[in-house]
Amino acid sequence: MATDAPTRIPPTTSTRSRFGGRWIDDWRPEDPQFWAATGKRVARRNLWFSVFSEHIGFSIWSLWSVMVLFLGEPYVLAGTFTGEPAEIAAQKFLLTTLPTALGAFVRLPYTFAVAVFGGRNWTIVSASLLLVPTIATALVLEPGVPYPTLLAVACLAGVGGGNFASSMTNINAFYPEREKGWALGLNAGGGNLGVPVIQLVGLLVLATAGAGHPRIVLFVYIPFIVLAAVGAALLMDNLTAATNQPRALREATRERHTWIMSFLYIGTFGSFIGFSFAFGQVLTNQFTDSFATPLAAASLTWLGPLLGSLIRPVGGRLADRFGGASITMWNFVGMAVGALVVFLASQAESLPLFVVGFVLLFVLSGLGNGSTYKMIPAVFRVQARDRIAAGADAPTADRHALRMSGALIGIAGAVGAFGGVLVNLAFRQSFLTTGTGDSAYLVFIAFYLVCVAVTWAVYLRPGTTVRV
């Protein structure tokens, strides 16, 4: 007697030329036969090249967390920076704040761009745009460059922050619900690794060529930017299922879970990117004797972002198994403890304890990034199941859930990135007024405790209608 074998159902590749490129019209990741036959292979190919492009985007976005370490005494003597040491520190914090802000701002249009142009097509464009801040920085960076010029060029690096939103929206459409936590966590974690990698490149340049040669960092990245754009053109695909959602962002803004999840993402991703940009400056300003040279600071700045990036897929996996809300809530408890450790270390002027507390914050922010992004599609999946149970058409409900989760990924990514702006502004004001980061640490503790309460009240409290 013959046994049933899985039917090989290849995705239909359209030859139409909506903005050019390859378009896949038939994409059914929730269909086990389709997924096993060809879906998984196609999704993974797109995932790996999405990770690479997003990785380079994060590196360029965090470029100025490295560049500020090169802006030492020659830039002060030449008049680029002026004022007292506290004022110079505030000026440098602003150089890392502006790209964070622009990166947050462009995340919404980058999310929408996937729906309009296709994931592959937009990856080519977004990767190519990274050449603009890289080349501009190489052209102007020298002692005596006017401070406003530095601010303008630093702001351009924010385009790298948009890559995350478009990449996550694109990959969300490729994977079935049961694997979204892993896939989104891996995509985001691989992208986040761009932060410590460029910091390690900066460390290598400082250790070999010295603080007078920041352009080497830029020249290292230009060929990788080109490779990301060419790789996307040759090996990625556009999904028709990820398009046709011109009203999705507008509809998502009327959904209360959009703003709740965005608030929680401020606490996880906002902390990660804010600390990543600010950590080197915090060390050099708060422990001046231990970090008198840029090389000394650079030797530590990469550690926290590296660990936070590597653990992000673990947060997604844990959320897949135990539920995103539970992992997220306990993660915020740990982050409050980590911020308390940093505050106590600052009070005691203990550098080892200070570094331990900050590393704990980086690790937990990375873990929470993975768990919160698992919660986003899960929220709308629960709503889709409720609609189907009430008699709604299943394919229609599933498509609505996909559209809404893609839109929410973009909104939450943008709002969360603004959390990084707030972190840098908090440090800037704290050092400007008190000479330490103590006031900022207390604000972080309070915020994480509020996040604990919100997560429990909305998603874990007995009787809640959306448990994710």
DATA-V573664 format. One record per residue. N is the residue number from 1. RES is the residue in one small letter. D_CENTER is the distance of its C-alpha to the mean C-alpha in whole Angstrom. Layout:
# DATA-V573664
n=N res=RES d_center=D_CENTER
n=N res=RES d_center=D_CENTER
This chain:
# DATA-V573664
n=1 res=m d_center=53
n=2 res=a d_center=50
n=3 res=t d_center=47
n=4 res=d d_center=44
n=5 res=a d_center=41
n=6 res=p d_center=38
n=7 res=t d_center=38
n=8 res=r d_center=36
n=9 res=i d_center=34
n=10 res=p d_center=33
n=11 res=p d_center=30
n=12 res=t d_center=32
n=13 res=t d_center=31
n=14 res=s d_center=32
n=15 res=t d_center=34
n=16 res=r d_center=33
n=17 res=s d_center=31
n=18 res=r d_center=29
n=19 res=f d_center=27
n=20 res=g d_center=28
n=21 res=g d_center=27
n=22 res=r d_center=27
n=23 res=w d_center=27
n=24 res=i d_center=27
n=25 res=d d_center=29
n=26 res=d d_center=30
n=27 res=w d_center=27
n=28 res=r d_center=27
n=29 res=p d_center=25
n=30 res=e d_center=27
n=31 res=d d_center=30
n=32 res=p d_center=31
n=33 res=q d_center=33
n=34 res=f d_center=31
n=35 res=w d_center=28
n=36 res=a d_center=30
n=37 res=a d_center=32
n=38 res=t d_center=29
n=39 res=g d_center=26
n=40 res=k d_center=24
n=41 res=r d_center=25
n=42 res=v d_center=24
n=43 res=a d_center=21
n=44 res=r d_center=20
n=45 res=r d_center=21
n=46 res=n d_center=18
n=47 res=l d_center=16
n=48 res=w d_center=16
n=49 res=f d_center=16
n=50 res=s d_center=13
n=51 res=v d_center=12
n=52 res=f d_center=13
n=53 res=s d_center=13
n=54 res=e d_center=9
n=55 res=h d_center=10
n=56 res=i d_center=12
n=57 res=g d_center=10
n=58 res=f d_center=7
n=59 res=s d_center=11
n=60 res=i d_center=12
n=61 res=w d_center=10
n=62 res=s d_center=11
n=63 res=l d_center=14
n=64 res=w d_center=16
n=65 res=s d_center=15
n=66 res=v d_center=17
n=67 res=m d_center=20
n=68 res=v d_center=21
n=69 res=l d_center=22
n=70 res=f d_center=25
n=71 res=l d_center=26
n=72 res=g d_center=29
n=73 res=e d_center=32
n=74 res=p d_center=33
n=75 res=y d_center=31
n=76 res=v d_center=32
n=77 res=l d_center=36
n=78 res=a d_center=35
n=79 res=g d_center=34
n=80 res=t d_center=31
n=81 res=f d_center=30
n=82 res=t d_center=33
n=83 res=g d_center=34
n=84 res=e d_center=34
n=85 res=p d_center=31
n=86 res=a d_center=29
n=87 res=e d_center=29
n=88 res=i d_center=28
n=89 res=a d_center=25
n=90 res=a d_center=24
n=91 res=q d_center=24
n=92 res=k d_center=22
n=93 res=f d_center=20
n=94 res=l d_center=20
n=95 res=l d_center=19
n=96 res=t d_center=15
n=97 res=t d_center=15
n=98 res=l d_center=16
n=99 res=p d_center=13
n=100 res=t d_center=11
n=101 res=a d_center=13
n=102 res=l d_center=13
n=103 res=g d_center=10
n=104 res=a d_center=10
n=105 res=f d_center=13
n=106 res=v d_center=13
n=107 res=r d_center=10
n=108 res=l d_center=13
n=109 res=p d_center=16
n=110 res=y d_center=13
n=111 res=t d_center=13
n=112 res=f d_center=17
n=113 res=a d_center=17
n=114 res=v d_center=17
n=115 res=a d_center=20
n=116 res=v d_center=22
n=117 res=f d_center=22
n=118 res=g d_center=21
n=119 res=g d_center=17
n=120 res=r d_center=19
n=121 res=n d_center=21
n=122 res=w d_center=18
n=123 res=t d_center=16
n=124 res=i d_center=19
n=125 res=v d_center=19
n=126 res=s d_center=15
n=127 res=a d_center=15
n=128 res=s d_center=19
n=129 res=l d_center=18
n=130 res=l d_center=16
n=131 res=l d_center=19
n=132 res=v d_center=20
n=133 res=p d_center=18
n=134 res=t d_center=19
n=135 res=i d_center=23
n=136 res=a d_center=23
n=137 res=t d_center=22
n=138 res=a d_center=25
n=139 res=l d_center=27
n=140 res=v d_center=27
n=141 res=l d_center=26
n=142 res=e d_center=30
n=143 res=p d_center=31
n=144 res=g d_center=33
n=145 res=v d_center=30
n=146 res=p d_center=30
n=147 res=y d_center=28
n=148 res=p d_center=27
n=149 res=t d_center=26
n=150 res=l d_center=24
n=151 res=l d_center=22
n=152 res=a d_center=22
n=153 res=v d_center=21
n=154 res=a d_center=18
n=155 res=c d_center=17
n=156 res=l d_center=17
n=157 res=a d_center=14
n=158 res=g d_center=12
n=159 res=v d_center=12
n=160 res=g d_center=10
n=161 res=g d_center=7
n=162 res=g d_center=9
n=163 res=n d_center=9
n=164 res=f d_center=6
n=165 res=a d_center=8
n=166 res=s d_center=11
n=167 res=s d_center=10
n=168 res=m d_center=9
n=169 res=t d_center=12
n=170 res=n d_center=14
n=171 res=i d_center=14
n=172 res=n d_center=15
n=173 res=a d_center=18
n=174 res=f d_center=19
n=175 res=y d_center=19
n=176 res=p d_center=22
n=177 res=e d_center=21
n=178 res=r d_center=22
n=179 res=e d_center=20
n=180 res=k d_center=16
n=181 res=g d_center=15
n=182 res=w d_center=16
n=183 res=a d_center=14
n=184 res=l d_center=11
n=185 res=g d_center=11
n=186 res=l d_center=12
n=187 res=n d_center=10
n=188 res=a d_center=6
n=189 res=g d_center=8
n=190 res=g d_center=10
n=191 res=g d_center=7
n=192 res=n d_center=6
n=193 res=l d_center=10
n=194 res=g d_center=10
n=195 res=v d_center=10
n=196 res=p d_center=13
n=197 res=v d_center=14
n=198 res=i d_center=15
n=199 res=q d_center=16
n=200 res=l d_center=18
n=201 res=v d_center=20
n=202 res=g d_center=20
n=203 res=l d_center=22
n=204 res=l d_center=24
n=205 res=v d_center=25
n=206 res=l d_center=26
n=207 res=a d_center=28
n=208 res=t d_center=30
n=209 res=a d_center=30
n=210 res=g d_center=30
n=211 res=a d_center=28
n=212 res=g d_center=30
n=213 res=h d_center=28
n=214 res=p d_center=25
n=215 res=r d_center=25
n=216 res=i d_center=25
n=217 res=v d_center=21
n=218 res=l d_center=21
n=219 res=f d_center=24
n=220 res=v d_center=22
n=221 res=y d_center=19
n=222 res=i d_center=21
n=223 res=p d_center=22
n=224 res=f d_center=19
n=225 res=i d_center=18
n=226 res=v d_center=21
n=227 res=l d_center=21
n=228 res=a d_center=18
n=229 res=a d_center=19
n=230 res=v d_center=23
n=231 res=g d_center=21
n=232 res=a d_center=20
n=233 res=a d_center=23
n=234 res=l d_center=25
n=235 res=l d_center=23
n=236 res=m d_center=21
n=237 res=d d_center=22
n=238 res=n d_center=22
n=239 res=l d_center=23
n=240 res=t d_center=25
n=241 res=a d_center=24
n=242 res=a d_center=21
n=243 res=t d_center=23
n=244 res=n d_center=25
n=245 res=q d_center=23
n=246 res=p d_center=24
n=247 res=r d_center=24
n=248 res=a d_center=22
n=249 res=l d_center=19
n=250 res=r d_center=23
n=251 res=e d_center=24
n=252 res=a d_center=20
n=253 res=t d_center=21
n=254 res=r d_center=24
n=255 res=e d_center=23
n=256 res=r d_center=22
n=257 res=h d_center=20
n=258 res=t d_center=17
n=259 res=w d_center=18
n=260 res=i d_center=18
n=261 res=m d_center=15
n=262 res=s d_center=13
n=263 res=f d_center=15
n=264 res=l d_center=14
n=265 res=y d_center=10
n=266 res=i d_center=11
n=267 res=g d_center=12
n=268 res=t d_center=10
n=269 res=f d_center=6
n=270 res=g d_center=8
n=271 res=s d_center=10
n=272 res=f d_center=8
n=273 res=i d_center=7
n=274 res=g d_center=11
n=275 res=f d_center=12
n=276 res=s d_center=11
n=277 res=f d_center=12
n=278 res=a d_center=15
n=279 res=f d_center=17
n=280 res=g d_center=19
n=281 res=q d_center=20
n=282 res=v d_center=21
n=283 res=l d_center=23
n=284 res=t d_center=25
n=285 res=n d_center=26
n=286 res=q d_center=27
n=287 res=f d_center=28
n=288 res=t d_center=30
n=289 res=d d_center=32
n=290 res=s d_center=30
n=291 res=f d_center=28
n=292 res=a d_center=30
n=293 res=t d_center=29
n=294 res=p d_center=26
n=295 res=l d_center=26
n=296 res=a d_center=26
n=297 res=a d_center=23
n=298 res=a d_center=21
n=299 res=s d_center=23
n=300 res=l d_center=21
n=301 res=t d_center=17
n=302 res=w d_center=16
n=303 res=l d_center=17
n=304 res=g d_center=15
n=305 res=p d_center=11
n=306 res=l d_center=13
n=307 res=l d_center=14
n=308 res=g d_center=11
n=309 res=s d_center=9
n=310 res=l d_center=13
n=311 res=i d_center=13
n=312 res=r d_center=10
n=313 res=p d_center=13
n=314 res=v d_center=16
n=315 res=g d_center=14
n=316 res=g d_center=14
n=317 res=r d_center=18
n=318 res=l d_center=19
n=319 res=a d_center=18
n=320 res=d d_center=20
n=321 res=r d_center=23
n=322 res=f d_center=23
n=323 res=g d_center=21
n=324 res=g d_center=18
n=325 res=a d_center=19
n=326 res=s d_center=22
n=327 res=i d_center=19
n=328 res=t d_center=17
n=329 res=m d_center=20
n=330 res=w d_center=21
n=331 res=n d_center=18
n=332 res=f d_center=18
n=333 res=v d_center=21
n=334 res=g d_center=20
n=335 res=m d_center=18
n=336 res=a d_center=21
n=337 res=v d_center=23
n=338 res=g d_center=21
n=339 res=a d_center=21
n=340 res=l d_center=24
n=341 res=v d_center=25
n=342 res=v d_center=23
n=343 res=f d_center=25
n=344 res=l d_center=29
n=345 res=a d_center=28
n=346 res=s d_center=28
n=347 res=q d_center=31
n=348 res=a d_center=33
n=349 res=e d_center=31
n=350 res=s d_center=30
n=351 res=l d_center=28
n=352 res=p d_center=28
n=353 res=l d_center=27
n=354 res=f d_center=24
n=355 res=v d_center=22
n=356 res=v d_center=23
n=357 res=g d_center=21
n=358 res=f d_center=18
n=359 res=v d_center=18
n=360 res=l d_center=18
n=361 res=l d_center=16
n=362 res=f d_center=13
n=363 res=v d_center=14
n=364 res=l d_center=14
n=365 res=s d_center=11
n=366 res=g d_center=10
n=367 res=l d_center=13
n=368 res=g d_center=12
n=369 res=n d_center=8
n=370 res=g d_center=10
n=371 res=s d_center=13
n=372 res=t d_center=12
n=373 res=y d_center=11
n=374 res=k d_center=14
n=375 res=m d_center=16
n=376 res=i d_center=15
n=377 res=p d_center=17
n=378 res=a d_center=19
n=379 res=v d_center=20
n=380 res=f d_center=22
n=381 res=r d_center=23
n=382 res=v d_center=25
n=383 res=q d_center=26
n=384 res=a d_center=27
n=385 res=r d_center=29
n=386 res=d d_center=31
n=387 res=r d_center=32
n=388 res=i d_center=33
n=389 res=a d_center=35
n=390 res=a d_center=37
n=391 res=g d_center=38
n=392 res=a d_center=35
n=393 res=d d_center=35
n=394 res=a d_center=32
n=395 res=p d_center=31
n=396 res=t d_center=30
n=397 res=a d_center=29
n=398 res=d d_center=26
n=399 res=r d_center=25
n=400 res=h d_center=25
n=401 res=a d_center=23
n=402 res=l d_center=20
n=403 res=r d_center=21
n=404 res=m d_center=20
n=405 res=s d_center=17
n=406 res=g d_center=15
n=407 res=a d_center=16
n=408 res=l d_center=14
n=409 res=i d_center=11
n=410 res=g d_center=11
n=411 res=i d_center=12
n=412 res=a d_center=11
n=413 res=g d_center=7
n=414 res=a d_center=9
n=415 res=v d_center=11
n=416 res=g d_center=8
n=417 res=a d_center=7
n=418 res=f d_center=11
n=419 res=g d_center=11
n=420 res=g d_center=10
n=421 res=v d_center=13
n=422 res=l d_center=15
n=423 res=v d_center=15
n=424 res=n d_center=16
n=425 res=l d_center=19
n=426 res=a d_center=20
n=427 res=f d_center=20
n=428 res=r d_center=22
n=429 res=q d_center=24
n=430 res=s d_center=25
n=431 res=f d_center=26
n=432 res=l d_center=28
n=433 res=t d_center=30
n=434 res=t d_center=30
n=435 res=g d_center=29
n=436 res=t d_center=27
n=437 res=g d_center=24
n=438 res=d d_center=26
n=439 res=s d_center=26
n=440 res=a d_center=22
n=441 res=y d_center=22
n=442 res=l d_center=24
n=443 res=v d_center=22
n=444 res=f d_center=19
n=445 res=i d_center=22
n=446 res=a d_center=23
n=447 res=f d_center=20
n=448 res=y d_center=19
n=449 res=l d_center=22
n=450 res=v d_center=22
n=451 res=c d_center=19
n=452 res=v d_center=21
n=453 res=a d_center=24
n=454 res=v d_center=22
n=455 res=t d_center=21
n=456 res=w d_center=24
n=457 res=a d_center=26
n=458 res=v d_center=24
n=459 res=y d_center=23
n=460 res=l d_center=26
n=461 res=r d_center=29
n=462 res=p d_center=32
n=463 res=g d_center=33
n=464 res=t d_center=29
n=465 res=t d_center=29
n=466 res=v d_center=26
n=467 res=r d_center=25
n=468 res=v d_center=22
